């Protein structure tokens, strides 16, 4: 019994490490002077590194090509969860780097910022490793509640408080949908375990109406988290009002965690509903790509532009899930989504690093006009933003191009050529507002001022290098992903 418990604890060692570290840091922060909260940031980053090492060491104990189940089927350790855990932890390190100087100069530096960030990442990891809908819900709430607080941490700034309350109300609303959907799936199959639900479906011991309604409500609940149309309403206001470092982290982490659950639930658990959900997913994906890109054209504020861009890219990612009824495409679907999440992470952090570098106190420096002359005054930052915009558009040689290529390939192989055409056309629309920013930077005169914080620059330049470098030398990451999806 003790050996079994030890093995189980090793399986969740990254979660244990990060949770314990955050709790200890909560106490340690009390003794760190207000003017030295950078130490809290350093310790939080150290905790993420330790958790990252624990995740790598843990991978050596288990075969990533099979599903290792622990805690009575509640936790699953496989290549899929290990891959996503690395993405979450690296995103957390980038989030801390972006916040370090930003919080100080905007006078909202608080030690609890970094602690809440750690708890959010614990929630993300819990979601990726969950094999039971109850545990998914706990991870979802652990992810969401700290983000509600982080969105409003810039008090007494009214826009930040507004962002927090909007995010909280709609987030709680979406959690209700997810929980009700879980209850209906339990009523339909008699279990909340993902494997148990699948077994009930395969043996015919389920109630179809409840199963369909439960799946639909779970899709609605997760739709809010990944910000797809028509559940996207909160996104532009929250991104605009929340501190930029929070919006940057939210763009990557929350979206990746939401898609992790979508993949496990729809591909692994309720494939029998694929006939009923295919048209729904098709419609949501198409509307998300169209609405996100078209409305982004009218945006003059860079944060709102990136918010609508985030909505559009959720549509691109969801596009790959549409043909999930075809079992022979399961690996392609998962691989293309994971690769695009990586590409989108590096691209988003590069873009937001430049946004944070140019942002001034009192939310100034966030209009497109504030980027005029950036190419002449700060050529390196302009180059980073240009690479990011090209990647978001899907222009080679960038990770964004490769990511879209794999997504479109999956959709076309699934027989949904019309959806792929919508994706291509909306990508052409996005080129207008992405390249418009490039025009502002290089073809108009201005004198923009930018911060030169070392950690901010490391994040910006490092992300830009990865956007180009990993697109040219993509074989290692493609191999890693292929191993991660051998057994979802």
N, C-alpha and C positions, 0 to 999 in steps of 0.2 A: 504493500500500500504506500509506504513511504517513498519507494523508488518510483512508483507511478506518479506520485505527487511531484517528485523532483523533476521528472521528465516534463510534466505539464507546466511547471513553473519556468523551465527553460524555454518552453514553447512561447510563453508570453513575456519573456525577459525584457524585450524592448519597452513594453507597456509598463511593466513593474518598475524598471529603471527610471523612465521618464516621469511616471506618477510620483514615485518617492522623491525624485530630485525636485519636482515642482513643489511638493509639500515642504521639504526642507528649505528650499529657497524662499518660500513664503515667510519662514521664521528668520532666516538669515537677513533678508531684506530689511527687517525692522532695525537692524544694527548698522546698516549702511547709510551714511549721511546723504541728505537730499542732493547735495551737489556732486555726489559720487555714484549716482545710480548706474553709471556705465559699468560698474562692477557687477551689477545684477544682470546686465546684458551679457557680459563675458561669461558669467556662471551659467546662464541659460543656454548659451551656445555650447559651453562645455558639456552640459547635460545632453544636448542633442547629439553631440559627437559620441558620447559614451553609449547612448541608445543606438546610434548607428553601428557602432562596433558590436554591440550586443546582437543586433539583427544579423550582421554578417557572420558572427560566431555561431548563432543559432542555426543559420542556414547549413552549416557544416554537419549538424547533427541529424538533419532530415533530408530525405530525397525530395527535391523540389518537383519532381515529375509525378508525385502522387499526393493525395490529400491526407495529411496527418491530423486526426481529429482528437481533441482533448476536452476535458471537463464535460463529460457526458454528451458530447456532440455539439457543444456550444461554440467551441473555438476550432478553427481549421487553419493549419499551417501548410502553405504550399508556395510554389513559385510566384503565383499571382499576388498573394498578400505580401510576400517578401519584397517583390518589386515595388509595389505601391508604398510600402513602409519606407523604403529608401527615398522615393519621390517626396513623401510627406516630410521626412526629416531634413532632406536637403532644402526643401522649400522653407522650412522653419528657419534654417541657418540664413537663407537669403532674406527672409522676412526680418530677422534681427538686424542684419547688416543694413537694410534699408531704413530701419527705424532708429538706429543708434544716434545719428546726427539730427535726423528730422524731429524727433521728440524733444531734443534739447533746444533747438532754435525756435521751435513753435511753443516752447514753455509748457509742454504737457508731459514732460518726462516723469514717469512714475514706475516704480519697481514692479508693481502688479501687472503692468503691461506685458512684460516678458513671461511672467508666471501664467497669466491667462493664455498666452500664446502656446505654452507648453501643454496646458490641459486641452486646448483645442486639437493639438496634434495627437494627443492620446486618444481623443474621440475619433479622429480620422483612422488611426491604426486599428482601433477596436472595430470600426465599421468594415475595414478591409478583411479582418480575420474572423468576422462573425459568421457562424453557420446556423444561427437561430434569429428569427425576426425580433424577438424580445431584446436580444443583445444588440442587434442593429439599431433598435430604437434608443437604447441607452447610449450607444456611441453617437448617434445623431444628436441627442440632447447635449452630450458632453462636448461635441463639436460646436453646437449652435449657441449655447448660453454664454460661454466666454466671448464669442464673436459679437453678441448683442452688446455686451459691456464695452468691448474694444471699439465698436463703432461710435459709442457715445463718450469715449474717454477724454475727448477734447473739451470738456466742460470748462467754462460756461458758454462755449460757442454754440449758438442756437442750431446751426445747420448740423452739427454733430449730434446734438440731443435729438433732433428730428429724425436723423438717420437711424439712431438707435431704437427709438420707439416704433418707427415704421418696420424696421427689420424684426423687432421683437414680436409685434402684433401679427405680421404675416408669417413669420417663422413659427410661432405658436399655432397659428391656423393650419399651416402645412403639416406640423407634427401631429395635429389631431386627425388629419386625413390619413396619415401613415398608420397611426395607432388603430384607427377604425378599420382600415384595410387589413391590418394584422389580425384583428378580432374576427373579421369575416373569413379570412383564410383558415383560422383555427376552427371556426364553425363549419367550414366546408370539409376540412380534412382531419380534424381532431388533434392537430399538432402545429407548433410554430417553428419546428426544426425544418430547415430547408430540405434536407435529405428525406425527412419524414413526409413532407408535403409531396415531394416527387414520387415517393413510393405509393402514397395514397392515390395519386393520379394514375400511376401505371397499373395499379390493381383495380381501378375503377371504384374505389371506396371514397367518393367525394361527392359533394353537391355542386353541380356546375354553376348555378346562378350565384351562389355565395362566392365561389372561386373567381368568377368573372368580375363581380363587384369588388372583391378584395384586391385583385390585381389592378383594377382601374384606380382605386383609391390610393394604393401604394405608388402608382405611376404619378398621380396628382401630387402626393406629398413630396416625392423626390423631384418632381418637375419644378417645384418652388426652389429647392436647394440648388439645382443646376441652372435655374433661370431660363427655362424655355417658354415660348409663347403657348398659352395665354397666362402663364404663371410668372411672368417676368417683371411685373409692375414695380416691384420694390427696388430693382437693381440700379437704375440711373440715379434715383434719389439717395440711396444708401452709399453708392460709390462716390457721389458728389459731396455728401455731407461728412462721411467718415474720414478720419485721418488717412492720408494717401498711403502710408505704410500698411494700414489695415486693409484698405481696398486692394492693394497689390497682393497681399497674402491670401485674401478671400477669393480673388480671381482664380488662383491656382488650386489651393487646398480644398475648398468646399466643393468645387466642381469635380475634382478628381475623386473625392470620397463619394459623392453622389453617383457618379458613373460606376464606381466599384460595386456599389450595392445593386444598381440596375443590371449590371452584367451577371452577378450571382443570381439574382431573383429571376430574371427573364430567361437567361440561357440555361441555367442549371435547374431551376425549380418549377417554373410554369411554362415549359415549351409547348404544352398542349393548347395554350391560349394564343399561340402565335397567329392562327388564322383570324382570330377576333381582334388582335392588337396591331396587326400589320398596317392596316389602313389608318389606324389612329396614330401610330408612330410616324407614318409617312406624312400625314397632314401636319402634325406638330413640328416635325423637322423642317418641312417646306416653309411653313408660316414663320418659324423662328429665324431661318436664314433670310427670308424676305423682309420681315419687320425689323430685325436687328440692323440689317445693312441699309435699308431705305431711310429709317429714322436717323441713323448715324450721320447721314449726309447733312442734316440740318443743324448739327451740333457745333457750337463755337467754343464750348468748354472742353478741354482735353480729357478731364475725368469722365464726363458724360459720354464723350465720344468712345472712350475705352470701355465704358459700361455697355453701350449698345453693341460694340464690337464683341464683347464677352458673350452677349446674348446670341449674336450671329454664330459664333464659334461653337456654342452649345448645340446649335442646330446642325452644324457640320458633323460634330461628333455623334449626335443622335442618329444621323443619317446612316451610319454603319450598322446600327442596331436593327434597322428595319427588316433585313432579310434573315433574322435570327431563327425563323422557322426551319431553315435549311441546315440540318445538322452538320453537313460537310463544310459549312462556312463558319462554324463556331470559332475555330482557331483564328481564321482570318479576321473575323469581327473583333475578337478580343485583342489580337495583335495590333490591328490598325488603330483601335481606340487608345491602347496603352502608348503606342508610339506618338500619337497626336497629342496626348496629355503631356508627354515629355517635351515635345516641340513647343507646345503652347506655354508650358511653364517657363522655359528659357526665354521665349519671345516676350512674354508678359513682364517678367522681371527686368529685362533690358529696357522695355518701354517705360515702366513705372520708375525705374532708377533715374531716367532722364527727367521725368515729370517731377520727382521729388527734388532733384538737383536744381530745377528752375523755380520751384514753388517758393513763394515768399510768405511772411507772416500774414495773418488775416486773409488767407485763401487768395492771395494775389499771385500773379504769374501763371495762371491756369487757363488763360484764353489762348486761342491759336495765334493771335497777333503777338503774344509774348514770345513766340518762337522765331520771329522774324530776325534774320541776321545771325542765327545760331551757327550756321555753317562757317561763317567768317570769324565770329568771336570765339567760339568753342568748337572747333572742327571735330575733335574726338567724340564729344557728346552727340553732335549732329550725325556723325557716322553711325554711332550706336542706334540712335533713333531711326535712321534710314534703314539699317539692316533689320530692325524690328518691324518697321512698317512693310518692308518687302516680304518678310517672313509671314506676317499676318495676311498679306495679300495672296501669298502662295507663289512667289517668284523664285526661280532657281538662281544660285545654288544656296538654298536656305532649308532649315528643318521644316518650316511651314510648307514649302513646296512638296517635300517628301511625304509629310504627314497627310496633306490633302490628296496626293497621288494614291496612297494606300487606302484612304477612305473611299475615294471615287472608284478605285479598283474593286473593292469589296462590294459596293452598291451595284456596280455594273455586273459583276459575277452573279449577284443575287437576282438579276433580271429587272432592276429598277432603273432603267436608263433615263426615264423622265425625271426622277428625283436627282440623278447625277447632273442632268442638264440644268436644273434649277440651281444646283450648287455651283456650277461653273458660271452661270449668268450672274448670280449674286456675288460671286467672287470678283467678277468684272465691275460690278457696282461698287464693291468695297475699295477697289483700286482708286476710285475717285477721291474718297475722303482720306484714305491713307496717304496717297501721293500728294494730296493737297497740303498736308503738313510738311512734306519734303520741299514743296515749292516755297512755303513760308520760310523755311530754314535757309534755303540756298538762293532764292531769287528775289528776296525782299530785304531792304535795309533795316537794321535795328541794332540795339545795344543790349541784348539780354545778359543778365547776371546769373551765374551758376555757382553752386556750392562745389567745393573740392574735397569733401570728406573722403578719406582713403577707403573706408569700407563700402561706401556708396559707389565709388569708382571701380573698385574690385568687382562688385556685383554687376555693374553695367558692362564693363569690358569683358569680364569672364563670360557673361551670358551671351554677348555678341560673338565672342570667339567660338562658343559652343554651337551657336546657331549656324555658323558657316562650317566649322570644323567637323561637327557630327553629321552634317549633311553630306560631306565628302567622304568621311570615314565612318559610315553608318553600320558597317558589318558587326562590330562588337555589340552595339546596343540592340541590333536586330536579332542577333543570336541569343542575347540575354532574354529578350521578350519571347522568342520562340520557345525557350526552355520554360519560361514562366507560365505559358498557356498550354503546356502539354496536358495538364490536368487541372482544369479550373474547378 
